[in-house]
Amino acid sequence: MDNKKEKLRAYNAKYYKENCERIKENTAVYVSANKEKISENKKKYYSENKSKIKHNASEWAKKNPKKRDEIEKKFHAKNPDYLKKRAAAYRASHPEKTNASVAKYRTAHPEVLKIQTHNRRVRKISNGGKLSIEAVPLIFLRQKGKCAICRTSLKKTSYHLDHIVPLFRGGKNINSNIQLTCPKCNLSKGSKDPIQFMQGRGFLL
């Protein structure tokens, strides 16, 4: 029996190779003429085999993680509006689960929440620019974990995102115009001119 199956597979493979273009043309003609029927058959098959299809898709994804990621990226790039509507519908129908998931993510990623809140607030001023999600850890490393103004350890005080040139003075909301300061220094600096402020602290004289 196995030998017959192998012979049949070999014959089919050879036949397809020799008649590839003709098969594709015939398939395209059939699909074009039977779109509704094919669509109905697909829906029926999916409805009757949901568990099997999901299981097979999950197994394939485990074995082919790179291909899965590529397919997901292409799909997200081509269907942003559809994905937004689907996400909104899910949030509306699963509010408790969504709120729990958001709360868990915010607890695990406080720096991301700060960036998102910051970007939303800045959009109202509309000076242009948007901070990247990785901005905080990169700036934190550059400043060696210390306040850019008083050099206090930010691990002890927490930190504020401070625009070096304040937004109200025309500064942009971009990574290069951001420094991390302790809350006390940030509140003290406010929207003051950065040079005058630092001079008042005894710097840049």
N, C-alpha and C positions, 0 to 999 in steps of 0.2 A: 504493500500500500504506500509506504513512504517513498519507494522508488518511483512509483507512478506520479506522486505529487511533485517530486523533484523534476521529473521529465516535463510535467505540465507547466511548472514555473519557468523552466528553461525555455520551453516553446513560447510561452506568453511573452517572456522578456525579449526573445529574438523577434517575435512578430511585432511587438511595440517599437522596437528599435528600427525595424525595416519600414514601418508604416506610421511613424510618429506624427509627421505633418498632416497626413490624411486623417488620422484619428482625432487630432486636435481640431481640424476644420469641421469634421462631422459632429464632434462634441459641441463646438460653438454654435453650429446650426441648430442642433437639438435643444440646447439650453435656451437659445433665443426664441424658439417656437413653443417652448413648454415652461416658461418662467413661473407661471402661477402654479402649475402642477408640481414642479420641483420644490417651490417654496412651501406648499402644503405638505409634501412628503417629508421635508426637513423638519417642519414644526411637529408633525405627527411622530416622527422618529425620536426627536428630542424629548417630547412629552412622555413617550413610552420608555425611554432609556436614560433619564436624567442622572441617576446614580452611577450607571456604567460610564457615561460620558465624562462626568466630573472626576470619577476615579482614574480613568485613562489619562485625562488632562493633567491631573495632579502627579501621576507617575511620570508622565513625559516631562513635566516641568522640573521634577527632581533630577532627572537624568540629563536634562539640557538647560541648565540655569542661564547660560550666556545667551542662547537663542531665545529663551523666554523673556529675558530682559530687553533684548533688541526688539522683539515683537511688541512688548508693552510700551516701549519708548515711541515706536512708530505710531501705535494706536493712539497714545496720548497726544502726540503732535498733530494727528489728523482729526481728532474728535474732541477738542477742548470744550466746546459748548455742550455736547452730549454728556460728557463726564461731569460737568458742573451741575447739570440738571439732575443727573442720576445721584450725585452726592447730596444735593439739596433734598431730593425726594427721600433718600435714606435717612437723613437727619430728621426730617419731618415725621417719619413713621417710627423712628427709634430714638426719641429724645433722651431717655434715661441712659441708654447704652452709649450714645454719642457724647453726652455730658461727662460720663465716667471715663470714656476714652480720652477726651480732651484734657480733663483734670489730671489724668495719669501722665499724659505727654508733657503737660506744663510743669509738673513736679519733677519729671526726669530731665527736662531741657529748659531751665529757667532763662538761659542766655538767648535761646530762640524766641521765647515769649517777649523778652525785652526788645529785641530787634523788631518783631512784628508790631508791638505796641508803639514803638518809636516811629516806625515807618507810617503807620496809620495817622499818628498825630501830625507828622510833618507834611503829609499830603494836603492837609488843610491850609498850610502856609504856601505850598506850591512854589518852592524855590528850585525844585528839581533835584533829582538824585534818589537813590534807594540803597540802603545798606544791605550788604550780602549777609547771609546767615552765619558765615564763618568769620565775620568781622571781629566779634568780641574776643574769641580765643586767640586770634592773631595779634590784636592790639594788646591783649593782656600779656602775651609773651614778649612783645616788643618793649613794653613798659616794665617788664620783670615783676609783674604783679603788684606794682606800686602806683599810688595816685600820681597823675602827671603833674600836679601842682605842689602838694605838700610831701609827697613821697611816702605817705603812710601805706601800710600793707592793706591792699584791697580785700584780702582774705578775712581780715578782722572787721572791716567796716562795711563790706559789700561795695557796689560801685554804681555810678550813674554814667550814662552816655552823654558826653559833653561835646557840643559843636565848638571847635577851636574858634572859628569865626561864627558868631551866633547867627541863627537863621534870620532874626529880625534886623541884622546888619548885612544881609545879602549872602550869608554863607550857604554852601550847598550841603545837602544831606548825602554825602559820599564818604567812603571809608577813610580817605586821606584827610578829611576835615573832622574826624572823630578822635577823641581821647577819652580815656577812662579816668574818672576822678572819684574821690570819696564823696558821699552825699553833702557833707559840710562845705567842701570847696565848690562843688557844682552850684549849690544854692547861693553861695556868696558871690560867685562869678556872674550868674544869671545871664543877662544880655549885654553885659558891659563890653567895651572894646578890649580885646584880648591883650594887646600890648600895654594899654594903660592899667589894666587889672594886674598884670604880672609886675609892672613897674611899682605899683602900689604895694606889692608883696616883697619888694626889694630885689627883683630880678630885672634883667634887660636894662640895666642902668649904664 
